[in-house]
């Protein structure tokens, strides 16, 4: 059970949204390749309530529902175009979710975790978040000094209102216990952040807004004068995906992918709400950092916002997926540098992997158009082959470990190192000179194609369409595209097998 956050529909989807979705998609695909018959959920979706949506729709003279329909469709279209293979797309305006929210809050009320009280403090409309005095600071603007959120820099306003509150302060011991597991949150730096948040003490959380202020929200149970606080509404989407309030088909989530800017909501509020409702909190949170452009934070005012749709046109969806996972590191902000990214894409997918498979399936070297047999004698007499086999043998487990630790960039690096070694073996063995030695020629091609086959299977979570095309070229049946089958080749007992339809390699992109 893998999740992304649901994404707020006040603006077009950006690179950060795609990054979250691509990480989660790669994790989900990896687990399916490891255990093809397992039942899985991969949920994403859109967060469609709150004051910010209400105001944005009003500014455009649209109803909130029409406004949300348009932006939600943009997220769905983007994810579909990047082959994000979700099983559930949750919209917080749909009836199944609204019913789940009602039942969840009803459970908290019945368990005496909700009470009515007064709230006076700072509220950030842009972040839809209540803030303490320590979470705001002064900022000089052309209009004078204003209060802003320390974390986001967005302007805050002072609110005094009656609302319903959740007894978050009573859950400190439970959260401390949940966070004792050193693997609960990855990377470890974010686990320390959460432990510090809880260690400083918790205050009760407002879980409703007066309807006179926020009309566009989920109804609060048994009180028409209030709507549900948008973040509580949004967090329940994970339960909706699992089939709540019926017995969830899979619970709790195994991995919840999120950006570092929403750590408190997922690492403090969410597990506390679940514990209070008598439900198990998530097994693990994967927190990723953000993307900059050439080391500078993306900003509309700077004109450096990277549009995923434009990137798909220039680099292909597979290329962008590859670069996000190849260059992105969860523990530190990534810097999107277009020229360097294109050079890496050309070097890895076109020159290294594409060239390896393409030239060894071409008719000039492979006249019979087969995945040829392997000779034992060849294995014993080639030092270049021994080096390749030494790299290939432990690779399946090494890459699996990297993926399981969410270090896709390290796993991909190991795969490409093996591919480069295979290309070196081909160069050293010079198959174009072996037309009079068919057994040796076949063995060189067998090893090269075995390396390409292994790389393609291990890259299925990363570039599923491109990897699938390579495997189609090699006529690898679907039942062999699993993690357990990676090392079925090279193998001396395998008879020659006809190749499939030869696909064009990854097309190089002009820098």
C-alpha positions as CSV (number, residue, x, y, z in Angstrom):
1,X,0.0,0.0,0.0
2,X,1.8,3.1,-1.3
3,X,0.4,6.6,-1.3
4,X,1.3,10.1,-2.5
5,X,-0.2,13.2,-0.9
6,X,-3.3,14.4,-2.6
7,X,-2.5,17.6,-4.4
8,X,-4.1,20.9,-3.8
9,X,-6.0,22.2,-6.9
10,X,-5.4,25.9,-6.7
11,X,-2.8,25.9,-9.5
12,X,-1.4,23.8,-12.3
13,X,0.7,20.7,-11.4
14,X,4.4,21.3,-11.2
15,X,7.6,19.3,-11.0
16,X,7.3,18.6,-7.3
17,X,3.9,17.0,-7.8
18,X,5.3,14.8,-10.5
19,X,8.3,13.9,-8.4
20,X,6.2,12.6,-5.5
21,X,4.0,10.6,-7.9
22,X,7.0,9.1,-9.8
23,X,8.7,8.0,-6.6
24,X,5.5,6.3,-5.4
25,X,4.9,4.8,-8.8
26,X,8.4,3.3,-8.9
27,X,8.0,1.9,-5.4
28,X,4.7,0.3,-6.4
29,X,6.0,-1.1,-9.6
30,X,9.1,-2.5,-7.8
31,X,6.9,-4.3,-5.3
32,X,4.7,-5.7,-8.0
33,X,7.8,-7.0,-9.9
34,X,9.0,-8.6,-6.7
35,X,5.6,-10.2,-5.8
36,X,3.5,-10.2,-9.0
37,X,0.5,-11.9,-7.4
38,X,0.2,-9.6,-4.3
39,X,-2.7,-7.3,-3.8
40,X,-1.6,-3.7,-3.8
41,X,-3.0,-0.2,-3.6
42,X,-1.3,2.9,-5.0
43,X,-3.4,5.9,-4.3
44,X,-3.1,9.5,-5.3
45,X,-5.6,12.3,-6.0
46,X,-6.6,15.9,-5.4
47,X,-7.4,17.9,-2.3
48,X,-10.4,20.2,-3.3
49,X,-11.8,21.9,-0.2
50,X,-10.8,24.9,1.9
51,X,-10.7,28.7,1.9
52,X,-8.0,29.0,-0.7
53,X,-10.1,27.1,-3.3
54,X,-13.2,29.0,-2.3
55,X,-11.4,32.3,-2.9
56,X,-9.6,31.2,-6.1
57,X,-12.9,30.0,-7.6
58,X,-14.6,33.3,-6.6
59,X,-11.9,35.4,-8.3
60,X,-12.6,33.5,-11.6
61,X,-16.4,33.8,-11.2
62,X,-16.6,30.0,-11.1
63,X,-18.4,27.7,-8.8
64,X,-15.9,25.8,-6.5
65,X,-17.0,22.5,-8.0
66,X,-16.4,23.6,-11.6
67,X,-13.0,25.1,-10.6
68,X,-12.0,21.8,-8.9
69,X,-13.1,19.6,-11.8
70,X,-10.8,21.5,-14.2
71,X,-7.7,21.3,-12.0
72,X,-8.3,17.8,-10.9
73,X,-8.5,16.7,-14.5
74,X,-5.1,18.4,-15.1
75,X,-3.5,16.3,-12.4
76,X,-5.0,13.1,-13.7
77,X,-4.0,13.9,-17.3
78,X,-0.4,14.7,-16.2
79,X,-0.1,11.4,-14.2
80,X,-1.6,9.4,-17.0
81,X,0.8,11.0,-19.6
82,X,3.8,10.0,-17.3
83,X,2.5,6.4,-16.9
84,X,1.8,6.9,-13.2
85,X,0.0,3.6,-12.7
86,X,-2.2,4.4,-9.7
87,X,-5.0,2.1,-8.6
88,X,-7.0,4.8,-6.8
89,X,-7.4,8.5,-7.6
90,X,-9.2,10.1,-4.7
91,X,-11.1,13.4,-4.9
92,X,-12.1,14.9,-1.6
93,X,-15.4,16.2,-3.2
94,X,-16.6,12.7,-4.0
95,X,-19.3,11.0,-1.9
96,X,-17.2,7.9,-0.9
97,X,-14.6,10.2,0.6
98,X,-17.1,12.5,2.3
99,X,-18.7,9.5,3.9
100,X,-15.3,8.3,5.1
101,X,-14.7,11.8,6.7
102,X,-18.0,11.8,8.4
103,X,-17.5,8.3,9.9
104,X,-13.9,9.1,10.9
105,X,-14.8,12.3,12.8
106,X,-17.8,10.5,14.3
107,X,-15.5,7.9,15.7
108,X,-13.2,10.6,17.2
109,X,-16.2,12.2,18.8
110,X,-17.5,9.0,20.2
111,X,-14.1,8.2,21.6
112,X,-14.1,11.6,23.4
113,X,-11.2,13.1,21.4
114,X,-13.2,16.1,20.1
115,X,-14.4,19.2,22.0
116,X,-15.7,22.7,21.2
117,X,-13.4,25.6,22.1
118,X,-12.0,29.0,21.2
119,X,-9.1,29.5,18.8
120,X,-7.1,32.7,18.7
121,X,-4.0,32.7,16.6
122,X,-2.3,32.8,13.3
123,X,-3.7,31.2,10.1
124,X,-2.0,30.9,6.8
125,X,-4.6,30.7,4.0
126,X,-1.9,29.7,1.4
127,X,-0.8,26.8,3.4
128,X,-4.3,26.1,5.0
129,X,-2.5,25.8,8.3
130,X,-2.8,27.0,11.9
131,X,0.4,28.4,13.3
132,X,1.8,29.1,16.7
133,X,3.7,32.4,17.6
134,X,7.0,30.6,17.1
135,X,6.0,29.6,13.5
136,X,5.6,33.2,12.3
137,X,8.0,36.0,11.7
138,X,8.0,39.6,10.5
139,X,8.8,40.4,6.8
140,X,9.3,43.8,5.2
141,X,7.3,44.4,2.1
142,X,6.5,47.5,0.0
143,X,3.3,47.7,2.0
144,X,5.1,47.6,5.3
145,X,6.0,44.9,7.8
146,X,3.7,41.8,7.7
147,X,3.6,38.5,9.5
148,X,4.5,35.4,7.5
149,X,5.0,31.7,8.0
150,X,8.6,30.9,9.0
151,X,8.6,27.7,6.9
152,X,6.8,28.8,3.7
153,X,7.2,32.6,3.7
154,X,3.5,33.0,3.0
155,X,1.5,35.7,4.6
156,X,-0.6,34.9,7.7
157,X,-3.6,36.5,9.4
158,X,-4.9,36.7,12.9
159,X,-8.0,34.6,13.5
160,X,-10.4,34.4,16.5
161,X,-13.1,31.8,16.1
162,X,-15.1,29.1,17.8
163,X,-14.3,25.6,16.4
164,X,-13.9,22.0,17.2
165,X,-10.6,20.8,18.5
166,X,-8.8,17.5,18.6
167,X,-7.0,16.5,21.8
168,X,-3.7,16.2,20.2
169,X,-1.9,17.0,23.5
170,X,-3.1,13.7,24.9
171,X,-1.3,11.7,22.2
172,X,2.3,12.8,23.0
173,X,3.3,9.5,24.6
174,X,1.7,7.4,21.7
175,X,3.5,9.5,19.1
176,X,6.8,9.2,21.0
177,X,6.4,5.4,21.0
178,X,5.5,5.3,17.3
179,X,8.6,7.4,16.5
180,X,11.0,5.1,18.4
181,X,11.4,2.9,15.4
182,X,14.5,4.2,13.6
183,X,13.0,3.1,10.3
184,X,9.7,4.8,10.7
185,X,10.7,7.9,8.7
186,X,13.3,8.0,5.9
187,X,15.7,9.8,5.5
188,X,16.7,9.8,9.2
189,X,17.0,13.6,9.4
190,X,13.3,14.0,9.1
191,X,12.7,11.4,11.9
192,X,14.8,13.6,14.2
193,X,12.7,16.6,13.1
194,X,9.5,14.8,14.1
195,X,10.9,13.7,17.4
196,X,11.9,17.3,18.2
197,X,8.4,18.5,17.3
198,X,6.7,16.0,19.6
199,X,9.4,16.6,22.3
200,X,8.7,20.3,22.4
201,X,5.1,19.5,23.4
202,X,1.9,19.5,21.4
203,X,-1.2,21.7,21.5
204,X,-4.7,20.7,20.6
205,X,-5.5,20.9,16.9
206,X,-8.5,22.8,15.4
207,X,-10.4,20.4,13.2
208,X,-13.2,22.6,12.0
209,X,-13.8,26.1,10.5
210,X,-16.9,28.2,11.0
211,X,-19.1,27.8,7.9
212,X,-19.5,31.6,7.7
213,X,-15.8,31.7,6.9
214,X,-15.3,28.5,5.0
215,X,-18.4,27.4,3.1
216,X,-16.5,25.1,0.7
217,X,-15.6,22.2,3.0
218,X,-16.8,18.8,4.1
219,X,-19.7,19.0,6.5
220,X,-18.9,18.6,10.2
221,X,-20.9,15.8,11.8
222,X,-24.1,17.1,13.5
223,X,-23.2,20.8,13.3
224,X,-24.2,22.7,10.1
225,X,-22.4,25.8,11.3
226,X,-19.0,24.2,10.8
227,X,-17.0,22.5,8.0
228,X,-14.1,20.1,8.5
229,X,-10.6,21.6,8.6
230,X,-9.2,21.0,5.1
231,X,-6.1,19.1,6.3
232,X,-8.1,16.6,8.4
233,X,-10.4,16.1,5.4
234,X,-7.4,15.6,3.1
235,X,-5.6,13.1,5.4
236,X,-8.6,10.8,5.5
237,X,-8.2,10.2,1.8
238,X,-5.8,7.3,2.6
239,X,-8.6,5.6,4.5
240,X,-11.0,6.2,1.6
241,X,-8.6,4.5,-0.8
242,X,-8.5,1.4,1.5
243,X,-12.3,1.1,1.5
244,X,-13.0,2.7,4.9
245,X,-15.4,2.8,6.8
246,X,-15.8,-0.8,5.8
247,X,-13.0,-3.1,6.9
248,X,-10.1,-1.8,4.8
249,X,-8.7,-4.3,2.3
250,X,-5.2,-3.3,3.2
251,X,-4.2,-1.3,6.2
252,X,-2.0,0.4,7.3
253,X,-0.2,2.0,4.4
254,X,3.3,0.5,3.9
255,X,4.9,3.6,2.6
256,X,3.5,7.2,2.4
257,X,5.5,9.4,0.1
258,X,5.4,13.2,0.9
259,X,7.4,16.4,0.5
260,X,9.3,17.8,3.4
261,X,7.0,20.8,3.6
262,X,4.1,18.7,4.8
263,X,6.0,16.6,7.4
264,X,4.1,17.8,10.4
265,X,0.7,17.0,9.0
266,X,1.8,13.4,8.1
267,X,4.2,12.7,10.9
268,X,2.3,14.3,13.8
269,X,-1.3,15.0,13.1
270,X,-2.0,12.0,10.9
271,X,-0.7,9.2,13.2
272,X,-2.2,10.9,16.2
273,X,-5.6,11.0,14.5
274,X,-5.4,7.3,13.6
275,X,-4.3,6.2,17.0
276,X,-7.2,8.2,18.6
277,X,-9.6,6.5,16.2
278,X,-8.3,3.0,17.1
279,X,-6.5,2.5,13.8
280,X,-2.9,1.6,13.1
281,X,-0.7,4.4,11.9
282,X,1.4,4.1,8.7
283,X,4.4,1.7,8.8
284,X,6.8,4.2,7.1
285,X,7.0,7.7,5.8
286,X,9.3,8.5,2.9
287,X,10.0,12.3,2.9
288,X,11.6,13.8,-0.1
289,X,13.2,17.2,-0.6
290,X,12.5,19.7,-3.3
291,X,13.7,20.7,-6.7
292,X,15.4,23.9,-7.6
293,X,16.4,25.1,-11.1
294,X,20.1,25.7,-11.5
295,X,20.3,25.9,-7.7
296,X,17.6,28.6,-7.5
297,X,14.2,28.0,-5.9
298,X,11.4,27.8,-8.5
299,X,9.3,31.0,-8.6
300,X,6.7,32.5,-10.9
301,X,8.3,35.9,-10.4
302,X,11.7,34.6,-11.6
303,X,10.1,32.8,-14.5
304,X,12.0,29.6,-13.8
305,X,9.2,27.3,-13.0
306,X,9.7,24.0,-14.8
307,X,6.5,22.8,-16.5
308,X,6.1,18.9,-16.6
309,X,4.1,19.1,-19.8
310,X,6.8,21.1,-21.6
311,X,9.4,18.7,-20.3
312,X,7.5,15.8,-21.7
313,X,7.5,17.3,-25.2
314,X,11.3,18.0,-25.2
315,X,12.6,15.0,-23.2
316,X,9.8,12.4,-23.4
317,X,7.9,11.2,-20.3
318,X,10.3,8.3,-19.9
319,X,13.3,10.6,-20.0
320,X,11.9,12.9,-17.3
321,X,11.0,9.9,-15.1
322,X,14.5,8.6,-15.4
323,X,16.1,11.9,-14.6
324,X,13.9,12.6,-11.5
325,X,14.8,9.2,-10.1
326,X,18.4,9.2,-11.3
327,X,19.2,12.7,-10.0
328,X,16.8,13.2,-7.1
329,X,18.0,12.4,-3.6
330,X,15.4,12.3,-0.8
331,X,17.8,13.8,1.8
332,X,18.7,17.0,-0.1
333,X,17.2,19.4,-2.6
334,X,17.8,18.5,-6.2
335,X,18.9,21.0,-8.8
336,X,17.3,20.7,-12.3
337,X,19.9,21.6,-14.9
338,X,18.5,21.0,-18.3
339,X,21.7,20.7,-20.3
340,X,23.4,18.4,-17.9
341,X,20.1,16.4,-17.6
342,X,19.9,15.9,-21.3
343,X,23.5,14.8,-21.5
344,X,23.0,12.2,-18.8
345,X,19.9,10.9,-20.6
346,X,21.7,10.6,-23.9
347,X,24.7,8.9,-22.2
348,X,22.6,6.4,-20.2
349,X,19.5,5.4,-22.2
350,X,20.7,6.1,-25.7
351,X,24.5,5.5,-25.8
352,X,24.9,2.8,-23.1
353,X,21.7,0.7,-22.7
354,X,20.1,1.4,-26.1
355,X,23.3,0.9,-28.0
356,X,24.1,-2.4,-26.2
357,X,20.8,-4.0,-27.1
358,X,20.4,-2.4,-30.5
359,X,23.7,-3.4,-32.0
360,X,23.5,-7.0,-30.6
361,X,20.1,-7.5,-32.1
362,X,21.0,-5.9,-35.5
363,X,21.3,-8.2,-38.5
364,X,24.9,-7.2,-39.1
365,X,26.0,-9.1,-36.0
366,X,22.9,-11.2,-35.3
367,X,22.0,-12.6,-38.7
368,X,19.8,-15.4,-37.3
369,X,17.9,-12.8,-35.2
370,X,18.0,-15.0,-32.0
371,X,19.0,-14.7,-28.4
372,X,21.9,-17.2,-29.0
373,X,23.3,-20.0,-26.9
374,X,26.2,-19.6,-24.5
375,X,29.3,-21.8,-24.6
376,X,31.0,-23.0,-21.4
377,X,34.4,-22.7,-23.1
378,X,33.9,-19.0,-23.7
379,X,33.1,-18.4,-20.0
380,X,36.4,-20.1,-19.0
381,X,38.6,-18.3,-21.5
382,X,37.6,-14.6,-21.4
383,X,38.8,-12.2,-18.6
384,X,36.4,-9.5,-19.8
385,X,33.5,-11.9,-19.3
386,X,34.6,-12.8,-15.8
387,X,34.6,-9.1,-14.8
388,X,31.1,-8.7,-16.2
389,X,29.8,-11.8,-14.4
390,X,31.3,-10.7,-11.1
391,X,29.4,-7.4,-11.4
392,X,26.2,-9.1,-12.6
393,X,25.9,-11.9,-10.0
394,X,25.2,-9.7,-6.9
395,X,23.5,-6.9,-8.8
396,X,19.9,-8.1,-8.3
397,X,20.2,-8.0,-4.5
398,X,22.3,-4.8,-4.5
399,X,19.7,-2.9,-6.6
400,X,16.8,-4.3,-4.6
401,X,18.4,-3.0,-1.4
402,X,18.8,0.5,-2.9
403,X,15.2,0.5,-4.1
404,X,13.9,-0.7,-0.7
405,X,15.9,2.1,1.0
406,X,14.3,4.6,-1.5
407,X,17.8,5.3,-3.0
408,X,16.7,4.9,-6.6
409,X,19.6,7.0,-7.8
410,X,22.1,4.5,-6.3
411,X,20.3,1.5,-7.8
412,X,20.2,3.1,-11.2
413,X,23.9,4.0,-11.0
414,X,24.7,0.4,-10.3
415,X,22.7,-0.8,-13.2
416,X,24.3,1.7,-15.6
417,X,27.8,0.7,-14.4
418,X,27.0,-2.9,-15.3
419,X,25.7,-1.8,-18.7
420,X,28.9,0.1,-19.4
421,X,30.9,-3.0,-18.4
422,X,28.9,-5.1,-20.8
423,X,29.6,-2.6,-23.6
424,X,33.3,-2.7,-22.7
425,X,33.1,-6.5,-23.0
426,X,31.6,-6.3,-26.4
427,X,34.3,-3.8,-27.5
428,X,37.1,-6.0,-26.2
429,X,35.7,-9.2,-27.7
430,X,35.0,-7.5,-31.2
431,X,32.1,-9.7,-32.3
432,X,32.2,-8.0,-35.8
433,X,35.5,-10.0,-36.3
434,X,33.9,-13.4,-35.3
435,X,31.8,-14.3,-38.3
436,X,34.0,-17.4,-38.8
437,X,33.6,-18.4,-35.1
438,X,29.8,-18.7,-34.7
439,X,30.0,-20.3,-31.2
440,X,32.1,-17.5,-29.8
441,X,30.1,-14.9,-31.6
442,X,26.9,-16.3,-30.1
443,X,28.4,-16.3,-26.7
444,X,29.4,-12.7,-26.8
445,X,25.9,-11.7,-28.0
446,X,24.3,-14.0,-25.3
447,X,26.2,-12.2,-22.5
448,X,25.6,-8.7,-23.9
449,X,21.9,-9.4,-24.3
450,X,21.7,-11.0,-20.9
451,X,23.1,-7.8,-19.4
452,X,20.6,-5.8,-21.4
453,X,17.8,-8.1,-20.2
454,X,18.8,-7.8,-16.6
455,X,19.1,-4.0,-16.8
456,X,15.7,-3.7,-18.5
457,X,13.9,-5.7,-15.8
458,X,15.6,-3.7,-13.0
459,X,14.6,-0.5,-14.8
460,X,10.9,-1.4,-15.2
461,X,10.0,0.6,-12.1
462,X,11.9,3.6,-13.4
463,X,11.2,3.7,-17.2
464,X,8.4,1.1,-17.7
465,X,7.6,1.8,-21.3
466,X,11.2,2.0,-22.5
467,X,12.3,-1.1,-20.5
468,X,9.2,-3.0,-21.8
469,X,10.2,-2.2,-25.4
470,X,13.7,-3.5,-24.8
471,X,12.2,-6.7,-23.3
472,X,9.9,-7.0,-26.2
473,X,12.8,-6.8,-28.6
474,X,14.5,-9.7,-26.6
475,X,11.2,-11.6,-26.6
476,X,11.2,-11.9,-22.8
477,X,7.7,-13.2,-21.9
478,X,5.7,-11.4,-19.2
479,X,6.1,-14.3,-16.7
480,X,9.9,-13.7,-16.8
481,X,9.7,-10.0,-16.2
482,X,10.0,-10.4,-12.4
483,X,12.7,-9.8,-9.9
484,X,13.3,-13.5,-9.4
485,X,14.0,-14.0,-13.1
486,X,16.7,-11.4,-13.5
487,X,19.6,-13.9,-13.2
488,X,18.0,-16.6,-15.4
489,X,20.4,-15.4,-18.0
490,X,23.3,-15.8,-18.8
491,X,22.8,-19.6,-18.8
492,X,24.7,-22.3,-20.7
493,X,21.7,-24.6,-20.8
494,X,19.4,-22.2,-22.7
495,X,18.7,-23.0,-26.3
496,X,18.7,-20.1,-28.9
497,X,15.4,-18.2,-28.8
498,X,14.0,-16.0,-31.6
499,X,14.0,-12.3,-30.9
500,X,10.9,-10.2,-30.9
501,X,10.2,-7.2,-33.1
502,X,13.2,-4.9,-33.0
503,X,12.3,-1.5,-31.4
504,X,14.1,1.8,-32.1
505,X,16.5,2.7,-29.3
506,X,16.0,5.7,-27.1
507,X,16.2,8.7,-29.5
508,X,19.0,11.1,-28.5
509,X,17.9,14.6,-27.6
510,X,19.6,17.6,-28.9
511,X,21.1,19.7,-26.1
